[in-house]
């Protein structure tokens, strides 16, 4: 797998609204480091290739933290909030340059392990177009659900939008994804267009 190139896109545009804080969510500290610093450390340990960090408008503080923790990270701004695919597409310019694997990671997931990132990439090596991290909590209330048929992902449905049957699905969205680089833009454009309707 080391011969495959990788672009990691870290989504760090979230605000601290639900945390009742004016500080951006990814700059809150856990164990002496920002949430974003933990995520970028996992990326370094996974020895991934390029890194792009998507920040919100006027968030030079988040961009500065990203540059401090990972010099060479490219910064992109998500000007409007229209979902995850739209956020990822803020980094379209670097996606278009081509990488075998595209990792999408939320900047507020400090416990992510390099081994997990490697498993997501392995799914791409094995031929998947998309790999999504899922988990089965004791109480799935509030989590988005992964609607699957066998190993095929049919949909990711937010809890608020889920039918009663979908809320009964125990497999929840962990938020991390990997895309085959050759198919990433067409998949992301399809998702963004569908959501925009």
N, C-alpha and C positions, 0 to 999 in steps of 0.2 A: 504494500500500500504506500510505502514511502515515495515511490516514483510518481504517484498522483499528486497534482497540485491542489491547493486548497485556498479558498477565500472564506474567512469567517466574518460574518456581518453581525455586529453586536447592536441590538436595539436599546438605545439609552435615552429616548425622548420622553419617557414617562415623567409625570410630575408627582409631587409628594401629596397630592390631594387626599387620597384615602388614608394616608399616614397623618393627615392634619398638620402638614408641615409646608413651609414655603421653600424648603430645600428640595432639590430634585431627588427623586426616590433613589437613584443609583449612587448618590453621594452620601447617603446615610452609612454610618460605619457599623461594622460587625467585627469583633475581634481585632480592633485597631486599624482596620482598613476599610475603605469604601466598598460597597457591594460591587461596583464596577471594577475595582482593583482585584478583587477575588476572581471575577470572571476572566479578566485579562491574564491573570496568573495561570489559570487553568489552560487557557489557550497557549500560553508560552510552553507550559509543561507538555502539552499535546504536540508540540513542535509543528504547529500548523503554519501555513504560508503567510499570505497577506491578511491584514485585518482592516476592516472598515467599521467605523462607529457612527451610528445614526443618532443625532442629537436634535432636540427641539430648537425652535427659533430663539435667538438671543441667549443661548446656553453656552457661553464661552467657558463657564466654570466646569461644565461636564466635558467639553472638548479639551480643556487644559488638563483635567484629571486623566483623560484617555491618553493624551500625548505624554504625560509624565510617566504613566505606568507602562505604556507601550510606544516608545518613540518609533515613528514611521507609520503609525496608524493613520489611515485616511479618514477625514471627518466629512460627513454629509449631513445636511439639515433637512428634516421632515417639516415642511412649512404648514401642512394641514394634517389633521388626524383622521384618517379614513381606513383604519384597520392595519393588521400586521403586514399583509402583502404590499400595501401602499408604503408602509414604512421601509420595508426591504427594498422596494423599487427606488427609494431616495438614493440608493447606492448603485443605480443602473449603470452609470459610467464605468465603474470598476467591474461589475458583473459582465458587461459587454466585452471586457478585455479577455475573458475566458479563464476558467479554472475548471479542473476536473470535478471538484467537489465544492459545493457552496454550503457552509454551515450557517444557520440562523440561530442566534443565542440571545436571550433576554439579558439585559445588563443587571437585572436584580435577582439573579440566581446564583448566589455566592457559593453554594455547596456543590456545584457541578464539578464532576471529576473528569480528568483527561481521558480515562478509560471509557467513559460514556460517549465522549466525542468520537473516540476511535471506533466504537461500535456503530454509531450512526454512519460514519464514513464507510465502514465495512459493508453495510447494507447497499451502499451505492456501488462499491466494487463488485458486489454480487449481482448487480443488474437492476436494482430499484431506481425508479425515477425520483421518488420522494421517500424519505424515512422520517417518522415522527416519534418522539419520545412519549410514551404513555406510562401511566401508573394506575394502580388500583387501591385507593384509600379506603379506610374503614367507613368513612362517610363522604360520599362524592358530592354532597350538596355544594353548589356554588362553582364547581369546576366545569369547564367545557368537556364534552364527550367526544371520543373518537368512534365514529360509526364505521365499522369494518365489515367486510365479507371475506372470510378466510384471512389471507395476509394483505388483502387489498383495502386501502383506505378510501372510503366513499365520501366522507364529510367530517368536518370538525364543526360541532354545534355548540355555541355558548349555552350555558345553563339556562339563562333567561329566555332563550329562543327555542329550547328543546321541548319536544312533545313529551307526554308522560312516558311513552315507550322509550324514547331516547334517554330520559332521565334515569331509566332503569338500567342503562348500560353501565357496567362497573369500570370500564376503561376510560380514564380521564386524560386530557391533554396536558402533557408536561411542558409544552411551549417550545421545546427545542426541535429543530428540523434540519434536515439535510436534503439538498437537491442535487441531482446530476447536473453538472454545469452546462451541458449541451442543451438541456431541456428546461433549465431554470426560468429563463425569461418568458418563454411561452406559457409555462404553468402559472407564474406569478401574474403575468398580464391577464390571463383568463380569470384568476381569482379576483384581482382588483377590478376588472370590468364587471364581473358578476355582482360584486358587492356594491359597486357604484350605482347600479340600476335601481 
